[in-house]
Amino acid sequence: MGELAAERPELTALTLPRRGLEELFRGWNSDGQLFDALSAVAAVEMDVQWSADAIERRAARVLLEKMESVLLLLPDDPGTWRENLPVTTTSAREVSDRPLRPTDWATTARRYGWPSKAFVGHPRSRVKDESALQTLTWTARNLERMVRDVRGVAPLLIGRIERPILTMIDMVRSDLPDVEALRPDRLDLRSLASSGRPWSTLALVAASLLRAQTDLEFLAFELIEPNPELAWRLFHLSALGEVLAAVRSLGGRVRWNAPLTAGESSGPQFQLRIGQNIWDLWFEASAAARYYQVASPYKAATTGVSSIQRAIGADILLCLPGRHALMLECKWSALGSYVGRDGYHQASSYLIEARCGLADNARSYVIGPEEVVRSQSETELDWPGGVAAVGVGSIEHVAGLVRSLVGESR
């Protein structure tokens, strides 16, 4: 983790659950979907809202740290690149009224007799290897953007690696202005890897960049998880994935209504058909009261506060409107007081909101790390008209909570 390791040492004792994330990744095909989803996670405790671009910059920082030793093997002077620009020799058959260099005498005699009035030749020409140059240009453009984005948050790292990167960028600008920046495939990288330095080094760098853009598990677990400012967001997504996996295990069908993006959602992102019932699944449910047109005790109770109000909502809400609701408040921390006390405050608030029109039977749970929440516990309140329960559990308990809720609805 390099410079990131000391920022939140207490989180190194926690193991990020991956099963739910892998469930989500089954339906995604690009790094942009993950960045958007991470930016959708609301931070109640902080005023700062992270954009997808800001999260991408933090991931770029970790990737540059991982590539540092390889980047320093790249040429730090443009002359080395120019001396090694790859070329290939091509030949084409031509017919001329005078001998060519080289002339195919056998074909000339066979076709035109002897003495011949026309000559067949195979002139050769040397051309640049476009595939290698396109990969070089693509790599330079990506590194240029990453250096620009990361410089402000990790100036020492950029200071160590920027000389060979800037050399590559300047050479591409001056010598290859018309070369298209095409993302390489595995065959392109395999060919470069066997071409000797500096191309074999370029292949390693390009392969890392390509993996970060196409391998969501590498992006999540190797580039985002090491950043303490972002790992908790992955925990929220993992909990969402556990809910979806539980629904599928019950034979439910999942329809994705809207992407997971920053900003308040106008409706549930998922619609779930389980048996004869259609459930709504929200990721960040602050707009639920308005969507279902039910009262919000929070908004009514805080009208006397002069600052701008912001609606509250559970991190994850699974509901059969009017009947059943399960709310999950995700807390990724090694501090039991934060998971238990702070989480309880929020989960209790969401329970009150839900019982005021959203659902007659409502359960609200804090979901924390397994290392902190060793067992599931809850209390059921003596509220008339239905169920009102609040409790805590780990991410391993999410599937059971979903199955229990669905069972109550049948």
C-alpha positions as CSV (number, residue, x, y, z in Angstrom):
1,M,0.0,0.0,0.0
2,G,3.0,2.3,0.2
3,E,2.1,5.8,1.4
4,L,-1.4,4.7,2.1
5,A,-0.6,2.1,4.7
6,A,-0.3,4.5,7.6
7,E,-3.5,6.4,7.0
8,R,-6.0,4.1,8.8
9,P,-4.0,1.3,10.5
10,E,-7.0,0.0,12.4
11,L,-8.6,-1.2,9.1
12,T,-5.7,-3.5,8.3
13,A,-7.2,-5.9,10.8
14,L,-10.4,-6.3,8.7
15,T,-10.9,-8.6,5.8
16,L,-13.1,-7.1,3.1
17,P,-15.8,-9.7,2.2
18,R,-15.6,-10.4,-1.5
19,R,-18.5,-12.8,-2.3
20,G,-21.1,-10.0,-2.6
21,L,-18.8,-7.9,-4.8
22,E,-18.3,-10.9,-7.1
23,E,-22.0,-11.3,-7.4
24,L,-22.3,-7.6,-8.5
25,F,-19.4,-8.0,-11.0
26,R,-21.3,-10.7,-12.8
27,G,-23.5,-8.0,-14.3
28,W,-20.9,-5.4,-15.0
29,N,-18.4,-5.1,-17.9
30,S,-16.4,-1.9,-17.3
31,D,-14.4,0.0,-14.7
32,G,-16.8,3.0,-15.1
33,Q,-19.7,1.1,-13.6
34,L,-17.7,0.4,-10.4
35,F,-16.5,4.0,-10.1
36,D,-20.1,5.2,-10.5
37,A,-21.4,2.7,-7.9
38,L,-18.7,3.7,-5.4
39,S,-19.6,7.4,-5.8
40,A,-23.3,6.5,-5.1
41,V,-22.4,5.4,-1.5
42,A,-23.5,8.2,0.8
43,A,-21.4,9.3,3.7
44,V,-23.6,10.5,6.5
45,E,-20.7,11.3,8.8
46,M,-18.9,13.5,6.2
47,D,-19.9,16.6,4.1
48,V,-17.5,15.6,1.3
49,Q,-19.2,13.7,-1.5
50,W,-16.9,11.7,-3.7
51,S,-17.4,11.8,-7.5
52,A,-16.6,8.9,-9.8
53,D,-13.7,10.8,-11.1
54,A,-12.3,11.4,-7.6
55,I,-12.5,7.7,-6.8
56,E,-10.8,6.9,-10.1
57,R,-7.9,9.3,-9.2
58,R,-7.4,7.4,-5.9
59,A,-7.3,4.1,-7.7
60,A,-4.8,5.6,-10.2
61,R,-2.6,6.5,-7.3
62,V,-2.4,2.9,-6.1
63,L,-1.8,1.6,-9.6
64,L,1.1,4.0,-10.1
65,E,2.6,2.9,-6.8
66,K,2.3,-0.8,-7.9
67,M,3.9,0.0,-11.3
68,E,6.7,2.2,-9.9
69,S,9.6,-0.3,-10.2
70,V,8.6,-1.1,-13.8
71,L,8.0,2.5,-14.8
72,L,11.6,3.3,-13.7
73,L,12.9,0.8,-16.3
74,L,11.4,2.8,-19.2
75,P,13.9,5.0,-21.2
76,D,14.5,8.4,-19.7
77,D,15.7,9.9,-22.9
78,P,13.9,10.1,-26.2
79,G,16.9,8.9,-28.2
80,T,16.5,5.4,-26.9
81,W,12.9,5.3,-28.0
82,R,13.8,6.6,-31.5
83,E,16.6,4.1,-31.9
84,N,14.2,1.3,-31.1
85,L,11.1,2.3,-33.1
86,P,9.9,-1.0,-34.6
87,V,9.9,-1.4,-38.4
88,T,8.8,-4.3,-40.7
89,T,9.8,-5.1,-44.2
90,T,7.1,-5.5,-46.8
91,S,7.3,-6.4,-50.5
92,A,4.8,-6.1,-53.3
93,R,4.8,-7.5,-56.9
94,E,5.2,-4.9,-59.6
95,V,5.5,-5.0,-63.4
96,S,7.6,-2.4,-65.1
97,D,9.1,-1.8,-68.6
98,R,12.5,-1.8,-67.1
99,P,14.2,-4.1,-64.5
100,L,13.3,-3.5,-60.9
101,R,15.4,-4.1,-57.8
102,P,15.1,-6.9,-57.1
103,T,13.8,-8.4,-60.3
104,D,12.1,-11.9,-60.3
105,W,13.9,-13.2,-63.4
106,A,12.2,-16.6,-63.4
107,T,8.7,-15.2,-63.3
108,T,9.7,-12.5,-65.9
109,A,10.9,-15.1,-68.4
110,R,8.0,-17.4,-67.8
111,R,5.4,-14.7,-68.3
112,Y,7.0,-12.4,-70.9
113,G,9.5,-14.6,-72.7
114,W,13.1,-13.6,-73.5
115,P,14.2,-11.1,-74.3
116,S,11.4,-9.6,-72.3
117,K,9.6,-6.3,-72.8
118,A,8.3,-6.3,-69.2
119,F,9.9,-7.2,-65.9
120,V,8.4,-8.6,-62.7
121,G,9.9,-7.4,-59.4
122,H,9.3,-7.4,-55.6
123,P,10.5,-4.1,-54.3
124,R,10.8,-4.0,-50.6
125,S,10.0,-1.1,-48.2
126,R,10.4,-0.6,-44.5
127,V,7.4,0.6,-42.6
128,K,6.8,1.3,-38.9
129,D,5.0,-1.4,-36.9
130,E,1.6,0.3,-36.3
131,S,0.5,-2.1,-33.6
132,A,3.4,-1.4,-31.4
133,L,3.2,2.4,-31.9
134,Q,-0.5,2.4,-31.2
135,T,0.1,0.6,-27.9
136,L,2.9,3.1,-27.1
137,T,0.6,6.0,-27.9
138,W,-2.2,4.5,-25.8
139,T,0.1,3.9,-22.9
140,A,1.5,7.5,-23.0
141,R,-2.0,9.0,-23.1
142,N,-3.2,7.0,-20.1
143,L,-0.1,7.7,-18.1
144,E,-0.3,11.4,-18.9
145,R,-3.8,11.6,-17.5
146,M,-2.9,9.6,-14.4
147,V,0.1,11.7,-13.6
148,R,-2.0,14.9,-14.0
149,D,-4.7,13.5,-11.7
150,V,-2.5,12.1,-9.0
151,R,0.1,14.8,-8.8
152,G,-2.0,16.8,-6.3
153,V,-2.6,13.9,-3.9
154,A,0.8,12.1,-4.2
155,P,3.5,14.6,-5.2
156,L,6.4,12.5,-3.9
157,L,5.3,9.5,-5.8
158,I,5.0,11.5,-9.1
159,G,8.4,13.1,-8.4
160,R,10.0,9.7,-8.4
161,I,8.4,8.3,-11.6
162,E,7.7,11.2,-13.8
163,R,11.0,11.5,-15.7
164,P,10.6,8.3,-17.9
165,I,6.8,9.0,-18.2
166,L,7.3,12.5,-19.5
167,T,10.0,11.3,-21.8
168,M,7.6,8.9,-23.4
169,I,4.8,11.5,-23.6
170,D,7.1,14.1,-25.2
171,M,8.4,11.6,-27.8
172,V,4.9,10.4,-28.7
173,R,3.8,14.0,-29.2
174,S,6.8,15.0,-31.4
175,D,7.4,11.8,-33.4
176,L,4.0,10.1,-33.5
177,P,1.4,12.8,-33.7
178,D,-0.7,10.9,-36.3
179,V,-0.6,7.5,-34.6
180,E,-4.0,6.4,-33.2
181,A,-4.1,5.5,-29.5
182,L,-5.7,2.0,-29.6
183,R,-6.0,-0.1,-26.6
184,P,-4.0,-3.3,-27.1
185,D,-5.3,-6.9,-26.8
186,R,-3.5,-9.8,-25.3
187,L,-1.9,-10.8,-28.6
188,D,-0.4,-7.3,-29.0
189,L,1.1,-7.4,-25.5
190,R,2.5,-10.9,-26.1
191,S,4.2,-9.7,-29.3
192,L,5.6,-6.7,-27.5
193,A,6.8,-8.8,-24.5
194,S,9.1,-10.8,-26.9
195,S,10.5,-7.8,-28.7
196,G,13.3,-6.9,-26.3
197,R,13.7,-3.6,-24.3
198,P,12.2,-1.1,-24.2
199,W,9.2,-2.8,-25.7
200,S,9.1,-5.7,-23.2
201,T,9.0,-3.1,-20.4
202,L,6.2,-1.2,-22.2
203,A,4.3,-4.5,-22.5
204,L,4.4,-4.8,-18.6
205,V,3.1,-1.2,-18.1
206,A,0.4,-1.5,-20.8
207,A,-0.7,-4.9,-19.3
208,S,-1.2,-3.3,-15.9
209,L,-3.2,-0.4,-17.4
210,L,-5.3,-2.8,-19.4
211,R,-6.0,-5.0,-16.4
212,A,-7.2,-2.0,-14.3
213,Q,-9.7,-1.1,-17.1
214,T,-11.0,-4.6,-17.8
215,D,-10.6,-6.7,-14.6
216,L,-13.1,-5.5,-12.0
217,E,-11.8,-7.8,-9.3
218,F,-8.3,-6.5,-9.8
219,L,-9.6,-2.9,-9.7
220,A,-11.7,-3.5,-6.6
221,F,-9.4,-5.6,-4.5
222,E,-5.9,-4.5,-5.6
223,L,-6.4,-0.8,-6.4
224,I,-9.4,0.4,-4.4
225,E,-9.5,-1.7,-1.3
226,P,-5.9,-0.6,-0.1
227,N,-7.2,3.0,0.1
228,P,-8.8,3.5,3.5
229,E,-11.0,6.3,2.1
230,L,-12.6,3.9,-0.3
231,A,-12.6,0.4,1.2
232,W,-15.7,1.1,3.2
233,R,-17.6,1.9,0.0
234,L,-16.7,-1.6,-1.3
235,F,-18.2,-3.0,1.9
236,H,-21.5,-1.3,1.1
237,L,-21.5,-2.8,-2.4
238,S,-20.6,-6.2,-1.1
239,A,-23.7,-6.1,1.2
240,L,-25.8,-5.2,-1.8
241,G,-24.4,-8.1,-3.7
242,E,-25.3,-10.4,-0.8
243,V,-28.9,-9.3,-1.0
244,L,-29.0,-10.0,-4.7
245,A,-27.4,-13.4,-4.2
246,A,-29.9,-14.3,-1.6
247,V,-32.8,-13.3,-3.8
248,R,-31.5,-15.4,-6.7
249,S,-31.0,-18.4,-4.3
250,L,-34.8,-18.1,-3.5
251,G,-35.5,-18.4,-7.2
252,G,-36.2,-14.7,-7.6
253,R,-35.7,-12.7,-10.8
254,V,-33.7,-9.5,-10.7
255,R,-34.4,-6.6,-13.0
256,W,-32.0,-3.6,-12.9
257,N,-34.0,-0.4,-13.3
258,A,-31.3,2.2,-13.0
259,P,-27.5,2.4,-12.6
260,L,-25.8,3.0,-9.3
261,T,-24.6,6.6,-9.6
262,A,-24.0,9.6,-7.4
263,G,-27.0,11.7,-6.5
264,E,-30.3,10.9,-5.0
265,S,-32.1,8.1,-6.9
266,S,-35.5,8.8,-8.2
267,G,-36.7,5.3,-7.5
268,P,-35.5,1.8,-6.6
269,Q,-32.6,0.6,-8.7
270,F,-33.8,-3.0,-8.7
271,Q,-37.1,-4.7,-9.0
272,L,-37.2,-8.3,-7.7
273,R,-39.9,-10.9,-8.5
274,I,-40.0,-13.5,-5.8
275,G,-43.0,-15.9,-6.3
276,Q,-46.1,-13.8,-6.8
277,N,-44.6,-10.7,-5.1
278,I,-42.6,-7.8,-6.6
279,W,-40.1,-6.2,-4.3
280,D,-38.2,-3.0,-4.5
281,L,-34.5,-2.9,-3.7
282,W,-32.8,0.4,-3.1
283,F,-29.2,1.3,-2.8
284,E,-29.1,4.5,-0.7
285,A,-32.8,4.9,0.0
286,S,-33.0,8.6,1.0
287,A,-35.7,9.2,-1.6
288,A,-37.9,6.4,-0.5
289,A,-40.4,8.4,1.5
290,R,-41.0,10.8,-1.4
291,Y,-41.2,8.0,-3.9
292,Y,-43.8,6.1,-1.9
293,Q,-45.6,9.3,-0.9
294,V,-45.4,8.6,2.8
295,A,-44.7,10.9,5.8
296,S,-41.1,11.4,7.0
297,P,-40.9,11.9,10.8
298,Y,-37.4,13.2,10.4
299,K,-38.4,16.0,8.1
300,A,-41.3,17.0,10.3
301,A,-39.2,16.9,13.4
302,T,-36.3,19.0,12.0
303,T,-38.3,21.8,10.3
304,G,-37.0,24.2,12.9
305,V,-33.4,23.7,11.8
306,S,-32.3,26.6,9.6
307,S,-29.7,24.7,7.5
308,I,-30.8,22.9,4.3
309,Q,-32.4,19.6,5.1
310,R,-31.2,16.4,3.6
311,A,-33.5,13.3,3.5
312,I,-32.2,10.3,5.4
313,G,-32.4,6.7,4.3
314,A,-30.8,3.3,4.8
315,D,-27.8,2.2,2.8
316,I,-29.9,-0.7,1.5
317,L,-33.7,-1.0,1.6
318,L,-35.6,-4.1,0.5
319,C,-39.3,-3.6,0.7
320,L,-42.7,-4.9,-0.3
321,P,-44.4,-1.5,-0.2
322,G,-47.0,-1.2,2.6
323,R,-46.2,-4.6,4.0
324,H,-42.6,-5.5,4.7
325,A,-39.2,-3.7,4.8
326,L,-35.7,-4.7,5.6
327,M,-33.2,-1.9,6.1
328,L,-29.4,-2.4,6.3
329,E,-27.0,0.3,7.7
330,C,-23.4,-0.7,6.7
331,K,-20.6,0.1,9.0
332,W,-17.0,-0.8,8.0
333,S,-14.9,-0.1,11.0
334,A,-12.8,-2.0,13.6
335,L,-14.3,0.2,16.3
336,G,-17.1,-1.6,18.1
337,S,-18.5,1.7,19.5
338,Y,-18.9,3.1,16.0
339,V,-20.5,0.0,14.6
340,G,-22.7,-0.6,17.6
341,R,-23.7,2.8,19.0
342,D,-23.5,5.0,16.0
343,G,-25.0,2.3,13.8
344,Y,-27.8,1.7,16.3
345,H,-28.7,5.4,16.2
346,Q,-29.1,5.3,12.4
347,A,-30.8,2.0,12.2
348,S,-33.4,3.1,14.8
349,S,-34.1,6.3,12.8
350,Y,-34.7,4.2,9.7
351,L,-37.0,1.9,11.6
352,I,-39.1,4.9,12.8
353,E,-39.3,6.2,9.2
354,A,-40.4,2.9,7.8
355,R,-43.1,2.3,10.4
356,C,-44.7,5.6,9.5
357,G,-46.3,4.4,6.3
358,L,-43.7,2.5,4.3
359,A,-44.3,-0.9,5.9
360,D,-46.3,-2.5,8.7
361,N,-43.5,-5.0,9.4
362,A,-40.1,-3.4,9.5
363,R,-36.7,-4.7,10.5
364,S,-33.6,-2.5,10.6
365,Y,-30.1,-3.9,11.1
366,V,-26.5,-2.6,11.4
367,I,-24.2,-4.7,9.2
368,G,-20.6,-4.6,10.4
369,P,-17.4,-6.6,9.8
370,E,-17.2,-10.2,11.0
371,E,-14.2,-9.3,13.1
372,V,-16.4,-6.9,15.1
373,V,-19.9,-8.4,14.9
374,R,-19.4,-12.0,16.1
375,S,-23.1,-12.9,16.2
376,Q,-26.5,-11.6,15.2
377,S,-28.7,-9.9,17.8
378,E,-31.9,-7.9,17.8
379,T,-34.7,-6.7,19.8
380,E,-38.4,-6.5,18.8
381,L,-40.2,-3.5,20.0
382,D,-43.8,-3.7,21.4
383,W,-45.3,-1.4,18.7
384,P,-48.9,-2.0,17.7
385,G,-49.9,-2.7,14.1
386,G,-47.0,-4.9,13.0
387,V,-43.4,-5.7,13.6
388,A,-40.7,-3.3,14.6
389,A,-37.3,-4.8,15.2
390,V,-33.8,-3.4,15.3
391,G,-30.5,-5.3,15.6
392,V,-27.0,-5.9,14.4
393,G,-25.3,-8.6,12.2
394,S,-22.3,-9.2,10.0
395,I,-22.3,-9.5,6.3
396,E,-22.6,-13.3,6.8
397,H,-26.1,-12.7,8.2
398,V,-27.5,-10.7,5.3
399,A,-28.7,-13.7,3.3
400,G,-30.5,-15.1,6.4
401,L,-32.2,-11.8,7.0
402,V,-33.4,-11.6,3.4
403,R,-34.7,-15.2,3.5
404,S,-36.5,-14.6,6.8
405,L,-38.2,-11.5,5.5
406,V,-39.3,-13.2,2.3
407,G,-40.6,-16.1,4.3
408,E,-42.7,-13.8,6.5
409,S,-44.4,-12.4,3.3
410,R,-45.6,-15.8,2.1
